Amino acid sequence: MATSKLRRAARVILVGAPGVGKGTQAERLMKRFPQISAVSSGDLLRTSVRNKTPLGRFRSIYTSSTSSNACSGLEAESTMRAGNLVPDDMILKLILNELKAKRWVPLKTSVSDALPAEPSNEPDASFILDGFPRTAAQASRLDAVIPVNLVVSLITPVNIILSRIASRWVHAPSGRVYNTDFNAPKVEGKDDVTGELLTKRPDDDEGTWKQRLRKFDETSQPLLNHYDKKGVLWTVEGNSSDEITPRLYREFERRFA
């Protein structure tokens, strides 16, 4: 695959219904534009919980122990074990500390600052933010910390999404995903790498997915309206990832390359 170079930083969010192919598009964008990195709030949270590490990795150098950044993976773990959602501020601290670790924002930036951070505009400071925000309220909190400059709304008809889910099989130990329609395993029913049997995810049934799609519709429209008012929303629609990807490449090249 040919690659392209960015001329300025892309700070991107992909918004789309479950099963629309956000992960596929993110992977393709990072291959096409190698300066882009993925920043996943879920991965950051799981890593922090697993390692039981402070969320503010620069705390001891740049802030006091009573700073608003002074929370830990243990705190996040106890919150999740109690069945509660992790607070938005905790997720924002995780994201901000990751950006500080990469030197993409000033090291003294805090979620309690009166003004958003002044992010680096160097192309290597480009990222796709995954998992946050999911609501307009979360988007407003993110705006107050670091501004994004492109929000992509990915749209695929519901009947096609449901068809994809019906054709999806996974290798649970590795997380590898196959689809009998467009990404079939080399040997039917078996993982390409290990040869182990593929399985269906427990929640990959039509009823569950219709409920998830309805919930997404309820929360996504205010989120998209928020970014539309900011002037950073761009919408692309297609029946397949292969149909959407070339349009996405062209838009990135127009805006950032």
C-alpha positions as CSV (number, residue, x, y, z in Angstrom):
1,M,0.0,0.0,0.0
2,A,1.3,3.5,-0.9
3,T,1.8,5.8,2.0
4,S,1.3,9.6,2.3
5,K,2.9,12.2,4.5
6,L,0.9,14.7,6.6
7,R,1.8,18.3,6.6
8,R,0.1,19.1,9.9
9,A,-1.3,17.2,12.9
10,A,-4.6,15.4,12.6
11,R,-6.5,15.0,15.8
12,V,-9.3,12.7,14.8
13,I,-12.4,11.0,16.2
14,L,-14.3,8.3,14.3
15,V,-18.0,8.0,15.1
16,G,-20.1,5.2,13.9
17,A,-22.6,2.6,14.9
18,P,-21.3,-0.7,16.3
19,G,-20.2,-2.9,13.4
20,V,-19.8,0.0,11.0
21,G,-16.0,-0.7,10.7
22,K,-14.4,2.0,12.8
23,G,-11.5,-0.3,13.7
24,T,-10.9,-1.2,10.1
25,Q,-10.9,2.4,9.0
26,A,-8.5,3.4,11.8
27,E,-6.1,0.6,10.9
28,R,-6.1,1.6,7.2
29,L,-5.6,5.2,8.0
30,M,-2.6,4.5,10.1
31,K,-1.1,2.3,7.3
32,R,-1.7,5.0,4.7
33,F,-0.5,7.8,7.0
34,P,2.2,6.3,9.2
35,Q,2.5,9.5,11.3
36,I,-0.9,8.8,12.8
37,S,-1.1,6.9,16.1
38,A,-4.0,5.3,17.9
39,V,-5.0,6.6,21.3
40,S,-7.5,4.2,22.9
41,S,-9.1,5.2,26.1
42,G,-10.1,1.6,26.8
43,D,-6.6,0.3,26.2
44,L,-5.2,3.0,28.5
45,L,-7.6,2.2,31.2
46,R,-7.0,-1.6,31.0
47,T,-3.2,-1.0,31.1
48,S,-3.5,1.3,34.1
49,V,-5.7,-1.2,36.0
50,R,-3.4,-4.2,35.1
51,N,-0.2,-2.4,36.1
52,K,-1.8,-0.6,39.1
53,T,0.0,2.5,38.0
54,P,-0.7,6.2,38.7
55,L,-2.7,7.7,35.9
56,G,-0.6,10.9,36.2
57,R,2.8,9.6,35.1
58,F,4.4,13.1,35.3
59,R,2.8,13.8,38.7
60,S,5.9,13.4,40.8
61,I,7.9,15.8,38.6
62,Y,5.3,18.4,37.6
63,T,2.6,18.4,40.2
64,S,2.0,17.9,43.8
65,S,0.5,14.7,45.3
66,T,-2.7,16.5,45.9
67,S,-3.1,17.5,42.2
68,S,-6.3,16.6,40.4
69,N,-4.1,14.2,38.3
70,A,-3.4,12.2,41.4
71,C,-5.5,9.1,40.7
72,S,-4.5,5.6,40.1
73,G,-5.2,2.4,38.3
74,L,-6.3,1.0,41.7
75,E,-8.9,3.7,41.9
76,A,-10.2,2.9,38.4
77,E,-10.3,-0.8,39.2
78,S,-12.3,-0.3,42.4
79,T,-14.8,1.9,40.4
80,M,-15.3,-0.8,37.7
81,R,-15.5,-3.7,40.3
82,A,-18.3,-1.8,42.0
83,G,-20.2,-1.8,38.7
84,N,-19.9,1.9,38.1
85,L,-18.8,3.8,35.0
86,V,-15.3,5.3,35.2
87,P,-15.7,9.1,35.6
88,D,-15.1,11.3,32.6
89,D,-12.4,13.2,34.4
90,M,-10.5,10.0,35.0
91,I,-10.6,9.0,31.3
92,L,-9.5,12.6,30.4
93,K,-6.6,12.3,32.7
94,L,-5.6,9.0,31.1
95,I,-5.8,10.5,27.6
96,L,-4.0,13.7,28.6
97,N,-1.2,11.8,30.3
98,E,-0.7,9.7,27.2
99,L,-0.4,12.9,25.0
100,K,2.0,14.4,27.5
101,A,4.1,11.2,27.5
102,K,4.5,11.6,23.7
103,R,5.2,15.3,24.2
104,W,2.2,16.3,22.0
105,V,0.9,18.7,24.6
106,P,2.8,20.8,27.2
107,L,3.8,18.7,30.2
108,K,2.2,21.0,32.7
109,T,-1.2,20.7,31.1
110,S,-4.0,19.7,33.5
111,V,-7.7,18.8,33.0
112,S,-8.5,21.7,35.4
113,D,-6.8,24.3,33.2
114,A,-8.9,27.3,32.3
115,L,-8.0,27.0,28.6
116,P,-7.5,24.0,26.4
117,A,-3.9,22.7,25.8
118,E,-2.0,24.1,22.9
119,P,-1.2,20.8,21.1
120,S,1.7,20.3,18.8
121,N,0.9,20.8,15.1
122,E,3.8,18.6,14.0
123,P,2.5,15.8,11.7
124,D,4.0,13.1,14.1
125,A,1.6,14.4,16.8
126,S,-1.4,13.0,14.8
127,F,-3.8,10.6,16.5
128,I,-7.1,8.8,16.2
129,L,-8.9,8.9,19.6
130,D,-10.9,5.7,20.2
131,G,-13.6,5.1,22.8
132,F,-14.1,8.7,24.0
133,P,-16.1,10.8,23.7
134,R,-19.4,9.0,23.3
135,T,-21.8,11.8,24.4
136,A,-22.1,15.5,23.7
137,A,-21.3,16.2,27.4
138,Q,-18.1,14.2,27.1
139,A,-17.2,16.0,23.9
140,S,-17.5,19.3,25.8
141,R,-15.2,18.1,28.5
142,L,-12.7,17.0,25.8
143,D,-12.9,20.4,24.1
144,A,-11.9,22.0,27.3
145,V,-8.7,19.8,27.4
146,I,-7.6,19.4,23.8
147,P,-9.3,20.4,20.6
148,V,-9.9,17.8,17.8
149,N,-9.8,19.0,14.2
150,L,-11.7,16.3,12.4
151,V,-14.7,14.1,13.4
152,V,-15.7,11.5,10.9
153,S,-19.2,10.1,10.9
154,L,-19.2,6.7,9.3
155,I,-22.6,5.5,8.1
156,T,-23.6,2.1,6.8
157,P,-27.2,0.8,6.5
158,V,-28.4,-1.2,9.4
159,N,-29.3,-4.2,7.4
160,I,-25.7,-4.5,6.1
161,I,-24.3,-4.1,9.7
162,L,-26.6,-7.0,10.9
163,S,-25.5,-9.1,7.9
164,R,-21.8,-8.5,8.9
165,I,-22.5,-9.6,12.4
166,A,-24.2,-12.8,11.3
167,S,-21.1,-13.6,9.2
168,R,-18.6,-12.8,11.9
169,W,-16.4,-15.4,13.7
170,V,-13.6,-14.8,16.1
171,H,-10.5,-16.5,17.5
172,A,-11.2,-15.7,21.2
173,P,-7.6,-16.2,22.6
174,S,-6.0,-13.8,20.1
175,G,-8.9,-11.5,19.3
176,R,-8.6,-12.1,15.5
177,V,-11.8,-11.5,13.7
178,Y,-13.0,-13.1,10.5
179,N,-16.0,-12.6,8.2
180,T,-17.2,-15.3,5.9
181,D,-18.4,-12.6,3.4
182,F,-15.2,-10.6,2.9
183,N,-12.4,-11.8,5.3
184,A,-12.9,-15.5,5.4
185,P,-10.3,-17.8,7.2
186,K,-8.1,-19.9,4.9
187,V,-9.7,-23.0,6.3
188,E,-13.4,-22.8,7.1
189,G,-14.1,-22.5,10.8
190,K,-10.4,-22.4,11.8
191,D,-8.0,-19.6,12.8
192,D,-5.3,-18.9,10.2
193,V,-2.4,-18.8,12.7
194,T,-3.2,-21.5,15.2
195,G,-5.7,-23.7,13.4
196,E,-7.9,-23.6,16.4
197,L,-11.7,-23.5,16.1
198,L,-13.4,-20.2,15.6
199,T,-16.4,-19.2,17.7
200,K,-19.2,-16.7,17.8
201,R,-19.2,-13.9,20.3
202,P,-22.0,-14.4,22.9
203,D,-23.7,-11.1,22.1
204,D,-23.5,-11.5,18.3
205,D,-27.2,-12.1,17.9
206,E,-29.7,-9.9,16.0
207,G,-31.8,-8.8,19.0
208,T,-28.7,-7.7,21.0
209,W,-27.4,-5.8,18.0
210,K,-30.6,-4.0,17.2
211,Q,-30.7,-2.8,20.9
212,R,-27.1,-1.6,20.6
213,L,-27.9,0.2,17.4
214,R,-30.9,1.9,18.9
215,K,-28.8,3.0,21.9
216,F,-26.2,4.4,19.6
217,D,-28.7,6.4,17.6
218,E,-30.0,8.0,20.9
219,T,-26.6,9.2,22.0
220,S,-24.8,9.9,18.7
221,Q,-27.0,12.6,17.2
222,P,-26.3,15.1,20.0
223,L,-22.6,14.3,19.8
224,L,-22.6,14.8,16.0
225,N,-24.5,18.0,16.4
226,H,-21.9,19.3,18.8
227,Y,-19.1,18.8,16.4
228,D,-21.1,20.1,13.5
229,K,-21.5,23.4,15.3
230,K,-17.7,23.3,15.8
231,G,-17.2,23.0,12.1
232,V,-15.1,19.8,12.3
233,L,-17.7,17.2,11.3
234,W,-17.4,15.3,8.0
235,T,-19.8,12.5,7.0
236,V,-19.1,9.5,4.7
237,E,-21.6,6.8,3.8
238,G,-21.0,3.4,2.1
239,N,-22.2,-0.2,2.0
240,S,-18.7,-1.5,2.8
241,S,-15.4,-0.5,4.3
242,D,-13.8,-0.8,0.9
243,E,-16.3,1.7,-0.5
244,I,-15.6,4.2,2.4
245,T,-11.8,3.9,2.6
246,P,-10.9,5.7,-0.7
247,R,-13.1,8.7,0.2
248,L,-11.6,8.8,3.7
249,Y,-8.1,8.9,2.2
250,R,-9.0,11.7,-0.1
251,E,-10.5,13.8,2.7
252,F,-7.4,13.3,4.9
253,E,-5.1,14.3,2.0
254,R,-7.2,17.4,1.3
255,R,-7.2,18.5,5.0
256,F,-3.8,17.4,6.3
257,A,-1.5,16.4,3.5
